[in-house]
């Protein structure tokens, strides 16, 4: 099943912008994912099992980097990012 995730990251660190950019760049590095970034969130689409495994790994990396961070996510089963609009 395809999954679309709208995700926002709020690192609890004064130097939050580099941490957000790093997270987005890491997601963009997965050829099996489709990503689109706006001013407030990134939309990621892919096969559900694969996407969830990637998010699990990348969120753990972020927590290891910053300690405390908030991820706000919306999940939608669907074929592509147009499904969230």
PDB file of N, CA, C and O in Angstrom:
ATOM      1  N   UNK A   1       0.850  -1.173   0.000  1.00  0.00           N
ATOM      2  CA  UNK A   1       0.000   0.000   0.000  1.00  0.00           C
ATOM      3  C   UNK A   1       0.896   1.237   0.000  1.00  0.00           C
ATOM      4  O   UNK A   1       1.931   1.269   0.665  1.00  0.00           O
ATOM      5  N   UNK A   2       0.486   2.239  -0.747  1.00  0.00           N
ATOM      6  CA  UNK A   2       1.194   3.519  -0.775  1.00  0.00           C
ATOM      7  C   UNK A   2       0.747   4.365   0.414  1.00  0.00           C
ATOM      8  O   UNK A   2      -0.400   4.308   0.855  1.00  0.00           O
ATOM      9  N   UNK A   3       1.693   5.146   0.911  1.00  0.00           N
ATOM     10  CA  UNK A   3       1.436   6.019   2.046  1.00  0.00           C
ATOM     11  C   UNK A   3       2.006   7.399   1.745  1.00  0.00           C
ATOM     12  O   UNK A   3       3.081   7.524   1.159  1.00  0.00           O
ATOM     13  N   UNK A   4       1.275   8.430   2.153  1.00  0.00           N
ATOM     14  CA  UNK A   4       1.733   9.811   2.054  1.00  0.00           C
ATOM     15  C   UNK A   4       1.795  10.360   3.472  1.00  0.00           C
ATOM     16  O   UNK A   4       0.828  10.250   4.226  1.00  0.00           O
ATOM     17  N   UNK A   5       2.939  10.956   3.840  1.00  0.00           N
ATOM     18  CA  UNK A   5       3.129  11.519   5.176  1.00  0.00           C
ATOM     19  C   UNK A   5       3.484  12.992   5.034  1.00  0.00           C
ATOM     20  O   UNK A   5       4.406  13.358   4.305  1.00  0.00           O
ATOM     21  N   UNK A   6       2.743  13.821   5.738  1.00  0.00           N
ATOM     22  CA  UNK A   6       3.044  15.246   5.843  1.00  0.00           C
ATOM     23  C   UNK A   6       3.712  15.416   7.210  1.00  0.00           C
ATOM     24  O   UNK A   6       3.072  15.236   8.246  1.00  0.00           O
ATOM     25  N   UNK A   7       5.011  15.765   7.204  1.00  0.00           N
ATOM     26  CA  UNK A   7       5.780  15.762   8.439  1.00  0.00           C
ATOM     27  C   UNK A   7       6.450  17.113   8.684  1.00  0.00           C
ATOM     28  O   UNK A   7       7.034  17.706   7.777  1.00  0.00           O
ATOM     29  N   UNK A   8       6.356  17.584   9.920  1.00  0.00           N
ATOM     30  CA  UNK A   8       7.041  18.805  10.356  1.00  0.00           C
ATOM     31  C   UNK A   8       7.935  18.445  11.527  1.00  0.00           C
ATOM     32  O   UNK A   8       7.550  17.673  12.405  1.00  0.00           O
ATOM     33  N   UNK A   9       9.127  19.011  11.532  1.00  0.00           N
ATOM     34  CA  UNK A   9      10.093  18.763  12.597  1.00  0.00           C
ATOM     35  C   UNK A   9      10.337  20.051  13.365  1.00  0.00           C
ATOM     36  O   UNK A   9      10.574  21.104  12.773  1.00  0.00           O
ATOM     37  N   UNK A  10      10.277  19.958  14.687  1.00  0.00           N
ATOM     38  CA  UNK A  10      10.554  21.083  15.567  1.00  0.00           C
ATOM     39  C   UNK A  10      11.622  20.663  16.571  1.00  0.00           C
ATOM     40  O   UNK A  10      11.290  20.211  17.667  1.00  0.00           O
ATOM     41  N   UNK A  11      12.922  20.807  16.211  1.00  0.00           N
ATOM     42  CA  UNK A  11      13.973  20.470  17.172  1.00  0.00           C
ATOM     43  C   UNK A  11      13.956  21.476  18.327  1.00  0.00           C
ATOM     44  O   UNK A  11      13.822  22.679  18.101  1.00  0.00           O
ATOM     45  N   UNK A  12      14.088  20.996  19.535  1.00  0.00           N
ATOM     46  CA  UNK A  12      14.108  21.876  20.695  1.00  0.00           C
ATOM     47  C   UNK A  12      15.556  22.296  20.959  1.00  0.00           C
ATOM     48  O   UNK A  12      16.186  21.889  21.935  1.00  0.00           O
ATOM     49  N   UNK A  13      16.050  23.130  20.038  1.00  0.00           N
ATOM     50  CA  UNK A  13      17.429  23.581  20.036  1.00  0.00           C
ATOM     51  C   UNK A  13      17.458  24.962  19.402  1.00  0.00           C
ATOM     52  O   UNK A  13      16.740  25.214  18.434  1.00  0.00           O
ATOM     53  N   UNK A  14      18.277  25.856  19.932  1.00  0.00           N
ATOM     54  CA  UNK A  14      18.347  27.205  19.368  1.00  0.00           C
ATOM     55  C   UNK A  14      18.850  27.197  17.925  1.00  0.00           C
ATOM     56  O   UNK A  14      18.477  28.066  17.137  1.00  0.00           O
ATOM     57  N   UNK A  15      19.676  26.244  17.580  1.00  0.00           N
ATOM     58  CA  UNK A  15      20.195  26.120  16.209  1.00  0.00           C
ATOM     59  C   UNK A  15      19.355  25.085  15.450  1.00  0.00           C
ATOM     60  O   UNK A  15      19.875  24.056  15.016  1.00  0.00           O
ATOM     61  N   UNK A  16      18.081  25.358  15.297  1.00  0.00           N
ATOM     62  CA  UNK A  16      17.143  24.375  14.744  1.00  0.00           C
ATOM     63  C   UNK A  16      17.177  24.271  13.220  1.00  0.00           C
ATOM     64  O   UNK A  16      16.892  23.201  12.681  1.00  0.00           O
ATOM     65  N   UNK A  17      17.514  25.341  12.515  1.00  0.00           N
ATOM     66  CA  UNK A  17      17.440  25.313  11.050  1.00  0.00           C
ATOM     67  C   UNK A  17      18.378  24.277  10.440  1.00  0.00           C
ATOM     68  O   UNK A  17      17.939  23.520   9.575  1.00  0.00           O
ATOM     69  N   UNK A  18      19.650  24.201  10.845  1.00  0.00           N
ATOM     70  CA  UNK A  18      20.516  23.158  10.264  1.00  0.00           C
ATOM     71  C   UNK A  18      20.005  21.740  10.532  1.00  0.00           C
ATOM     72  O   UNK A  18      20.179  20.854   9.695  1.00  0.00           O
ATOM     73  N   UNK A  19      19.382  21.518  11.681  1.00  0.00           N
ATOM     74  CA  UNK A  19      18.840  20.195  12.008  1.00  0.00           C
ATOM     75  C   UNK A  19      17.666  19.845  11.103  1.00  0.00           C
ATOM     76  O   UNK A  19      17.546  18.703  10.659  1.00  0.00           O
ATOM     77  N   UNK A  20      16.809  20.808  10.827  1.00  0.00           N
ATOM     78  CA  UNK A  20      15.671  20.580   9.931  1.00  0.00           C
ATOM     79  C   UNK A  20      16.169  20.315   8.520  1.00  0.00           C
ATOM     80  O   UNK A  20      15.709  19.385   7.858  1.00  0.00           O
ATOM     81  N   UNK A  21      17.116  21.138   8.055  1.00  0.00           N
ATOM     82  CA  UNK A  21      17.664  20.952   6.703  1.00  0.00           C
ATOM     83  C   UNK A  21      18.322  19.589   6.556  1.00  0.00           C
ATOM     84  O   UNK A  21      18.179  18.936   5.523  1.00  0.00           O
ATOM     85  N   UNK A  22      19.044  19.158   7.587  1.00  0.00           N
ATOM     86  CA  UNK A  22      19.692  17.850   7.543  1.00  0.00           C
ATOM     87  C   UNK A  22      18.662  16.732   7.424  1.00  0.00           C
ATOM     88  O   UNK A  22      18.842  15.805   6.634  1.00  0.00           O
ATOM     89  N   UNK A  23      17.594  16.814   8.196  1.00  0.00           N
ATOM     90  CA  UNK A  23      16.542  15.797   8.140  1.00  0.00           C
ATOM     91  C   UNK A  23      15.928  15.736   6.739  1.00  0.00           C
ATOM     92  O   UNK A  23      15.732  14.650   6.194  1.00  0.00           O
ATOM     93  N   UNK A  24      15.625  16.895   6.161  1.00  0.00           N
ATOM     94  CA  UNK A  24      15.024  16.942   4.822  1.00  0.00           C
ATOM     95  C   UNK A  24      15.997  16.385   3.780  1.00  0.00           C
ATOM     96  O   UNK A  24      15.591  15.623   2.902  1.00  0.00           O
ATOM     97  N   UNK A  25      17.263  16.756   3.868  1.00  0.00           N
ATOM     98  CA  UNK A  25      18.264  16.248   2.920  1.00  0.00           C
ATOM     99  C   UNK A  25      18.400  14.737   3.003  1.00  0.00           C
ATOM    100  O   UNK A  25      18.557  14.066   1.983  1.00  0.00           O
ATOM    101  N   UNK A  26      18.339  14.203   4.214  1.00  0.00           N
ATOM    102  CA  UNK A  26      18.419  12.743   4.360  1.00  0.00           C
ATOM    103  C   UNK A  26      17.212  12.077   3.714  1.00  0.00           C
ATOM    104  O   UNK A  26      17.365  11.062   3.034  1.00  0.00           O
ATOM    105  N   UNK A  27      16.007  12.631   3.913  1.00  0.00           N
ATOM    106  CA  UNK A  27      14.821  12.057   3.262  1.00  0.00           C
ATOM    107  C   UNK A  27      14.931  12.139   1.748  1.00  0.00           C
ATOM    108  O   UNK A  27      14.547  11.205   1.044  1.00  0.00           O
ATOM    109  N   UNK A  28      15.455  13.256   1.245  1.00  0.00           N
ATOM    110  CA  UNK A  28      15.620  13.417  -0.204  1.00  0.00           C
ATOM    111  C   UNK A  28      16.619  12.423  -0.791  1.00  0.00           C
ATOM    112  O   UNK A  28      16.623  12.189  -2.000  1.00  0.00           O
ATOM    113  N   UNK A  29      17.456  11.842   0.050  1.00  0.00           N
ATOM    114  CA  UNK A  29      18.463  10.895  -0.418  1.00  0.00           C
ATOM    115  C   UNK A  29      17.930   9.510  -0.744  1.00  0.00           C
ATOM    116  O   UNK A  29      18.664   8.683  -1.285  1.00  0.00           O
ATOM    117  N   UNK A  30      16.683   9.242  -0.432  1.00  0.00           N
ATOM    118  CA  UNK A  30      16.088   7.926  -0.701  1.00  0.00           C
ATOM    119  C   UNK A  30      15.388   7.963  -2.056  1.00  0.00           C
ATOM    120  O   UNK A  30      14.372   8.638  -2.225  1.00  0.00           O
ATOM    121  N   UNK A  31      15.940   7.235  -3.010  1.00  0.00           N
ATOM    122  CA  UNK A  31      15.367   7.244  -4.365  1.00  0.00           C
ATOM    123  C   UNK A  31      13.979   6.615  -4.411  1.00  0.00           C
ATOM    124  O   UNK A  31      13.211   6.902  -5.330  1.00  0.00           O
ATOM    125  N   UNK A  32      13.640   5.772  -3.452  1.00  0.00           N
ATOM    126  CA  UNK A  32      12.337   5.109  -3.451  1.00  0.00           C
ATOM    127  C   UNK A  32      11.225   5.998  -2.886  1.00  0.00           C
ATOM    128  O   UNK A  32      10.055   5.618  -2.904  1.00  0.00           O
ATOM    129  N   UNK A  33      11.594   7.184  -2.382  1.00  0.00           N
ATOM    130  CA  UNK A  33      10.601   8.111  -1.840  1.00  0.00           C
ATOM    131  C   UNK A  33      10.421   9.296  -2.780  1.00  0.00           C
ATOM    132  O   UNK A  33      11.340   9.692  -3.497  1.00  0.00           O
ATOM    133  N   UNK A  34       9.217   9.848  -2.758  1.00  0.00           N
ATOM    134  CA  UNK A  34       8.934  11.109  -3.437  1.00  0.00           C
ATOM    135  C   UNK A  34       8.743  12.149  -2.348  1.00  0.00           C
ATOM    136  O   UNK A  34       7.956  11.942  -1.423  1.00  0.00           O
ATOM    137  N   UNK A  35       9.458  13.271  -2.447  1.00  0.00           N
ATOM    138  CA  UNK A  35       9.354  14.302  -1.413  1.00  0.00           C
ATOM    139  C   UNK A  35       9.041  15.657  -2.028  1.00  0.00           C
ATOM    140  O   UNK A  35       9.388  15.943  -3.174  1.00  0.00           O
ATOM    141  N   UNK A  36       8.380  16.472  -1.236  1.00  0.00           N
ATOM    142  CA  UNK A  36       8.074  17.848  -1.608  1.00  0.00           C
ATOM    143  C   UNK A  36       8.087  18.677  -0.334  1.00  0.00           C
ATOM    144  O   UNK A  36       7.344  18.392   0.605  1.00  0.00           O
ATOM    145  N   UNK A  37       8.935  19.705  -0.300  1.00  0.00           N
ATOM    146  CA  UNK A  37       9.084  20.507   0.908  1.00  0.00           C
ATOM    147  C   UNK A  37       8.487  21.889   0.708  1.00  0.00           C
ATOM    148  O   UNK A  37       8.718  22.539  -0.311  1.00  0.00           O
ATOM    149  N   UNK A  38       7.712  22.329   1.703  1.00  0.00           N
ATOM    150  CA  UNK A  38       7.165  23.689   1.711  1.00  0.00           C
ATOM    151  C   UNK A  38       7.788  24.430   2.893  1.00  0.00           C
ATOM    152  O   UNK A  38       8.711  23.920   3.528  1.00  0.00           O
ATOM    153  N   UNK A  39       7.296  25.607   3.185  1.00  0.00           N
ATOM    154  CA  UNK A  39       7.843  26.414   4.273  1.00  0.00           C
ATOM    155  C   UNK A  39       7.622  25.787   5.648  1.00  0.00           C
ATOM    156  O   UNK A  39       8.383  26.056   6.578  1.00  0.00           O
ATOM    157  N   UNK A  40       6.586  24.951   5.788  1.00  0.00           N
ATOM    158  CA  UNK A  40       6.259  24.432   7.115  1.00  0.00           C
ATOM    159  C   UNK A  40       6.316  22.919   7.261  1.00  0.00           C
ATOM    160  O   UNK A  40       6.284  22.410   8.382  1.00  0.00           O
ATOM    161  N   UNK A  41       6.398  22.188   6.151  1.00  0.00           N
ATOM    162  CA  UNK A  41       6.415  20.734   6.264  1.00  0.00           C
ATOM    163  C   UNK A  41       7.000  20.104   5.010  1.00  0.00           C
ATOM    164  O   UNK A  41       7.212  20.762   3.992  1.00  0.00           O
ATOM    165  N   UNK A  42       7.253  18.814   5.121  1.00  0.00           N
ATOM    166  CA  UNK A  42       7.699  18.023   3.978  1.00  0.00           C
ATOM    167  C   UNK A  42       6.704  16.893   3.783  1.00  0.00           C
ATOM    168  O   UNK A  42       6.317  16.220   4.738  1.00  0.00           O
ATOM    169  N   UNK A  43       6.299  16.695   2.554  1.00  0.00           N
ATOM    170  CA  UNK A  43       5.408  15.592   2.216  1.00  0.00           C
ATOM    171  C   UNK A  43       6.258  14.501   1.603  1.00  0.00           C
ATOM    172  O   UNK A  43       7.024  14.745   0.670  1.00  0.00           O
ATOM    173  N   UNK A  44       6.120  13.292   2.134  1.00  0.00           N
ATOM    174  CA  UNK A  44       6.904  12.151   1.684  1.00  0.00           C
ATOM    175  C   UNK A  44       5.936  11.052   1.282  1.00  0.00           C
ATOM    176  O   UNK A  44       4.985  10.756   2.006  1.00  0.00           O
ATOM    177  N   UNK A  45       6.178  10.446   0.125  1.00  0.00           N
ATOM    178  CA  UNK A  45       5.311   9.365  -0.354  1.00  0.00           C
ATOM    179  C   UNK A  45       6.163   8.159  -0.720  1.00  0.00           C
ATOM    180  O   UNK A  45       7.274   8.290  -1.233  1.00  0.00           O
ATOM    181  N   UNK A  46       5.609   6.974  -0.443  1.00  0.00           N
ATOM    182  CA  UNK A  46       6.299   5.734  -0.786  1.00  0.00           C
ATOM    183  C   UNK A  46       5.474   4.543  -0.345  1.00  0.00           C
ATOM    184  O   UNK A  46       4.353   4.684   0.143  1.00  0.00           O
ATOM    185  N   UNK A  47       6.055   3.363  -0.528  1.00  0.00           N
ATOM    186  CA  UNK A  47       5.392   2.155  -0.057  1.00  0.00           C
ATOM    187  C   UNK A  47       5.393   2.156   1.471  1.00  0.00           C
ATOM    188  O   UNK A  47       6.413   2.453   2.092  1.00  0.00           O
ATOM    189  N   UNK A  48       4.273   1.831   2.064  1.00  0.00           N
ATOM    190  CA  UNK A  48       4.070   2.007   3.503  1.00  0.00           C
ATOM    191  C   UNK A  48       5.167   1.374   4.353  1.00  0.00           C
ATOM    192  O   UNK A  48       5.763   2.057   5.187  1.00  0.00           O
ATOM    193  N   UNK A  49       5.448   0.088   4.162  1.00  0.00           N
ATOM    194  CA  UNK A  49       6.425  -0.588   5.016  1.00  0.00           C
ATOM    195  C   UNK A  49       7.800   0.050   4.889  1.00  0.00           C
ATOM    196  O   UNK A  49       8.494   0.258   5.884  1.00  0.00           O
ATOM    197  N   UNK A  50       8.181   0.353   3.671  1.00  0.00           N
ATOM    198  CA  UNK A  50       9.482   0.957   3.421  1.00  0.00           C
ATOM    199  C   UNK A  50       9.560   2.374   3.989  1.00  0.00           C
ATOM    200  O   UNK A  50      10.550   2.737   4.625  1.00  0.00           O
ATOM    201  N   UNK A  51       8.525   3.165   3.760  1.00  0.00           N
ATOM    202  CA  UNK A  51       8.482   4.534   4.247  1.00  0.00           C
ATOM    203  C   UNK A  51       8.519   4.577   5.770  1.00  0.00           C
ATOM    204  O   UNK A  51       9.243   5.392   6.342  1.00  0.00           O
ATOM    205  N   UNK A  52       7.764   3.730   6.426  1.00  0.00           N
ATOM    206  CA  UNK A  52       7.741   3.718   7.885  1.00  0.00           C
ATOM    207  C   UNK A  52       9.100   3.293   8.452  1.00  0.00           C
ATOM    208  O   UNK A  52       9.531   3.821   9.478  1.00  0.00           O
ATOM    209  N   UNK A  53       9.776   2.349   7.800  1.00  0.00           N
ATOM    210  CA  UNK A  53      11.110   1.937   8.251  1.00  0.00           C
ATOM    211  C   UNK A  53      12.104   3.084   8.108  1.00  0.00           C
ATOM    212  O   UNK A  53      12.942   3.299   8.984  1.00  0.00           O
ATOM    213  N   UNK A  54      12.011   3.817   7.007  1.00  0.00           N
ATOM    214  CA  UNK A  54      12.890   4.961   6.776  1.00  0.00           C
ATOM    215  C   UNK A  54      12.623   6.049   7.815  1.00  0.00           C
ATOM    216  O   UNK A  54      13.561   6.590   8.402  1.00  0.00           O
ATOM    217  N   UNK A  55      11.357   6.369   8.043  1.00  0.00           N
ATOM    218  CA  UNK A  55      11.029   7.393   9.038  1.00  0.00           C
ATOM    219  C   UNK A  55      11.511   6.979  10.424  1.00  0.00           C
ATOM    220  O   UNK A  55      12.024   7.811  11.173  1.00  0.00           O
ATOM    221  N   UNK A  56      11.355   5.728  10.766  1.00  0.00           N
ATOM    222  CA  UNK A  56      11.837   5.225  12.056  1.00  0.00           C
ATOM    223  C   UNK A  56      13.333   5.471  12.201  1.00  0.00           C
ATOM    224  O   UNK A  56      13.786   5.979  13.227  1.00  0.00           O
ATOM    225  N   UNK A  57      14.086   5.115  11.191  1.00  0.00           N
ATOM    226  CA  UNK A  57      15.533   5.282  11.215  1.00  0.00           C
ATOM    227  C   UNK A  57      15.940   6.755  11.257  1.00  0.00           C
ATOM    228  O   UNK A  57      16.792   7.147  12.055  1.00  0.00           O
ATOM    229  N   UNK A  58      15.335   7.558  10.406  1.00  0.00           N
ATOM    230  CA  UNK A  58      15.712   8.974  10.316  1.00  0.00           C
ATOM    231  C   UNK A  58      15.267   9.768  11.537  1.00  0.00           C
ATOM    232  O   UNK A  58      15.960  10.698  11.948  1.00  0.00           O
ATOM    233  N   UNK A  59      14.144   9.427  12.116  1.00  0.00           N
ATOM    234  CA  UNK A  59      13.719  10.095  13.345  1.00  0.00           C
ATOM    235  C   UNK A  59      14.674   9.755  14.479  1.00  0.00           C
ATOM    236  O   UNK A  59      15.000  10.622  15.290  1.00  0.00           O
ATOM    237  N   UNK A  60      15.123   8.517  14.549  1.00  0.00           N
ATOM    238  CA  UNK A  60      16.084   8.115  15.580  1.00  0.00           C
ATOM    239  C   UNK A  60      17.387   8.896  15.435  1.00  0.00           C
ATOM    240  O   UNK A  60      17.957   9.339  16.431  1.00  0.00           O
ATOM    241  N   UNK A  61      17.862   9.068  14.197  1.00  0.00           N
ATOM    242  CA  UNK A  61      19.072   9.859  13.956  1.00  0.00           C
ATOM    243  C   UNK A  61      18.883  11.278  14.466  1.00  0.00           C
ATOM    244  O   UNK A  61      19.770  11.831  15.117  1.00  0.00           O
ATOM    245  N   UNK A  62      17.734  11.868  14.175  1.00  0.00           N
ATOM    246  CA  UNK A  62      17.460  13.232  14.643  1.00  0.00           C
ATOM    247  C   UNK A  62      17.443  13.301  16.158  1.00  0.00           C
ATOM    248  O   UNK A  62      18.021  14.221  16.737  1.00  0.00           O
ATOM    249  N   UNK A  63      16.795  12.347  16.815  1.00  0.00           N
ATOM    250  CA  UNK A  63      16.776  12.345  18.278  1.00  0.00           C
ATOM    251  C   UNK A  63      18.183  12.189  18.846  1.00  0.00           C
ATOM    252  O   UNK A  63      18.519  12.810  19.855  1.00  0.00           O
ATOM    253  N   UNK A  64      19.008  11.361  18.201  1.00  0.00           N
ATOM    254  CA  UNK A  64      20.391  11.194  18.650  1.00  0.00           C
ATOM    255  C   UNK A  64      21.184  12.489  18.485  1.00  0.00           C
ATOM    256  O   UNK A  64      22.054  12.792  19.302  1.00  0.00           O
ATOM    257  N   UNK A  65      20.887  13.254  17.431  1.00  0.00           N
ATOM    258  CA  UNK A  65      21.596  14.510  17.181  1.00  0.00           C
ATOM    259  C   UNK A  65      21.209  15.602  18.167  1.00  0.00           C
ATOM    260  O   UNK A  65      22.074  16.300  18.696  1.00  0.00           O
ATOM    261  N   UNK A  66      19.922  15.750  18.414  1.00  0.00           N
ATOM    262  CA  UNK A  66      19.431  16.931  19.137  1.00  0.00           C
ATOM    263  C   UNK A  66      18.947  16.635  20.551  1.00  0.00           C
ATOM    264  O   UNK A  66      18.881  17.542  21.381  1.00  0.00           O
ATOM    265  N   UNK A  67      18.613  15.406  20.835  1.00  0.00           N
ATOM    266  CA  UNK A  67      18.071  15.072  22.164  1.00  0.00           C
ATOM    267  C   UNK A  67      16.566  15.179  22.184  1.00  0.00           C
ATOM    268  O   UNK A  67      15.871  14.163  22.222  1.00  0.00           O
ATOM    269  N   UNK A  68      16.048  16.399  22.159  1.00  0.00           N
ATOM    270  CA  UNK A  68      14.601  16.610  22.195  1.00  0.00           C
ATOM    271  C   UNK A  68      14.136  17.238  20.881  1.00  0.00           C
ATOM    272  O   UNK A  68      14.717  18.215  20.408  1.00  0.00           O
ATOM    273  N   UNK A  69      13.097  16.672  20.309  1.00  0.00           N
ATOM    274  CA  UNK A  69      12.514  17.204  19.079  1.00  0.00           C
ATOM    275  C   UNK A  69      11.065  16.743  19.001  1.00  0.00           C
ATOM    276  O   UNK A  69      10.704  15.685  19.515  1.00  0.00           O
ATOM    277  N   UNK A  70      10.253  17.550  18.354  1.00  0.00           N
ATOM    278  CA  UNK A  70       8.849  17.219  18.134  1.00  0.00           C
ATOM    279  C   UNK A  70       8.651  16.955  16.646  1.00  0.00           C
ATOM    280  O   UNK A  70       9.039  17.771  15.810  1.00  0.00           O
ATOM    281  N   UNK A  71       8.054  15.831  16.320  1.00  0.00           N
ATOM    282  CA  UNK A  71       7.640  15.526  14.956  1.00  0.00           C
ATOM    283  C   UNK A  71       6.115  15.570  14.920  1.00  0.00           C
ATOM    284  O   UNK A  71       5.454  14.901  15.715  1.00  0.00           O
ATOM    285  N   UNK A  72       5.564  16.343  14.013  1.00  0.00           N
ATOM    286  CA  UNK A  72       4.119  16.385  13.802  1.00  0.00           C
ATOM    287  C   UNK A  72       3.873  15.752  12.449  1.00  0.00           C
ATOM    288  O   UNK A  72       4.379  16.227  11.432  1.00  0.00           O
ATOM    289  N   UNK A  73       3.091  14.672  12.434  1.00  0.00           N
ATOM    290  CA  UNK A  73       2.887  13.912  11.199  1.00  0.00           C
ATOM    291  C   UNK A  73       1.402  13.683  10.931  1.00  0.00           C
ATOM    292  O   UNK A  73       0.602  13.482  11.845  1.00  0.00           O
ATOM    293  N   UNK A  74       1.067  13.722   9.645  1.00  0.00           N
ATOM    294  CA  UNK A  74      -0.257  13.322   9.184  1.00  0.00           C
ATOM    295  C   UNK A  74      -0.039  12.213   8.169  1.00  0.00           C
ATOM    296  O   UNK A  74       0.789  12.349   7.269  1.00  0.00           O
ATOM    297  N   UNK A  75      -0.771  11.122   8.305  1.00  0.00           N
ATOM    298  CA  UNK A  75      -0.621   9.953   7.451  1.00  0.00           C
ATOM    299  C   UNK A  75      -1.879   9.760   6.614  1.00  0.00           C
ATOM    300  O   UNK A  75      -2.999   9.855   7.117  1.00  0.00           O
ATOM    301  N   UNK A  76      -1.675   9.489   5.332  1.00  0.00           N
ATOM    302  CA  UNK A  76      -2.793   9.259   4.420  1.00  0.00           C
ATOM    303  C   UNK A  76      -2.423   8.142   3.472  1.00  0.00           C
ATOM    304  O   UNK A  76      -1.395   8.200   2.797  1.00  0.00           O
ATOM    305  N   UNK A  77      -3.271   7.117   3.422  1.00  0.00           N
ATOM    306  CA  UNK A  77      -3.015   6.100   2.412  1.00  0.00           C
ATOM    307  C   UNK A  77      -3.426   6.683   1.068  1.00  0.00           C
ATOM    308  O   UNK A  77      -4.500   7.272   0.942  1.00  0.00           O
ATOM    309  N   UNK A  78      -2.575   6.519   0.068  1.00  0.00           N
ATOM    310  CA  UNK A  78      -2.875   7.101  -1.227  1.00  0.00           C
ATOM    311  C   UNK A  78      -1.766   6.847  -2.210  1.00  0.00           C
ATOM    312  O   UNK A  78      -0.741   6.251  -1.878  1.00  0.00           O
ATOM    313  N   UNK A  79      -1.983   7.307  -3.434  1.00  0.00           N
ATOM    314  CA  UNK A  79      -1.054   7.026  -4.515  1.00  0.00           C
ATOM    315  C   UNK A  79       0.032   8.076  -4.676  1.00  0.00           C
ATOM    316  O   UNK A  79       1.148   7.747  -5.076  1.00  0.00           O
ATOM    317  N   UNK A  80      -0.266   9.312  -4.377  1.00  0.00           N
ATOM    318  CA  UNK A  80       0.743  10.333  -4.538  1.00  0.00           C
ATOM    319  C   UNK A  80       0.403  11.559  -3.688  1.00  0.00           C
ATOM    320  O   UNK A  80      -0.605  11.579  -2.982  1.00  0.00           O
ATOM    321  N   UNK A  81       1.245  12.561  -3.767  1.00  0.00           N
ATOM    322  CA  UNK A  81       1.113  13.726  -2.909  1.00  0.00           C
ATOM    323  C   UNK A  81      -0.102  14.580  -3.248  1.00  0.00           C
ATOM    324  O   UNK A  81      -0.533  15.377  -2.414  1.00  0.00           O
ATOM    325  N   UNK A  82      -0.657  14.442  -4.421  1.00  0.00           N
ATOM    326  CA  UNK A  82      -1.873  15.198  -4.740  1.00  0.00           C
ATOM    327  C   UNK A  82      -3.033  14.787  -3.851  1.00  0.00           C
ATOM    328  O   UNK A  82      -4.000  15.534  -3.699  1.00  0.00           O
ATOM    329  N   UNK A  83      -2.938  13.586  -3.254  1.00  0.00           N
ATOM    330  CA  UNK A  83      -4.013  13.099  -2.397  1.00  0.00           C
ATOM    331  C   UNK A  83      -4.161  13.917  -1.109  1.00  0.00           C
ATOM    332  O   UNK A  83      -5.205  13.852  -0.460  1.00  0.00           O
ATOM    333  N   UNK A  84      -3.131  14.685  -0.728  1.00  0.00           N
ATOM    334  CA  UNK A  84      -3.219  15.440   0.525  1.00  0.00           C
ATOM    335  C   UNK A  84      -3.844  16.806   0.324  1.00  0.00           C
ATOM    336  O   UNK A  84      -4.135  17.483   1.310  1.00  0.00           O
ATOM    337  N   UNK A  85      -4.060  17.237  -0.891  1.00  0.00           N
ATOM    338  CA  UNK A  85      -4.609  18.572  -1.161  1.00  0.00           C
ATOM    339  C   UNK A  85      -6.095  18.514  -1.372  1.00  0.00           C
ATOM    340  O   UNK A  85      -6.725  19.544  -1.610  1.00  0.00           O
TER     341      UNK A  85
END
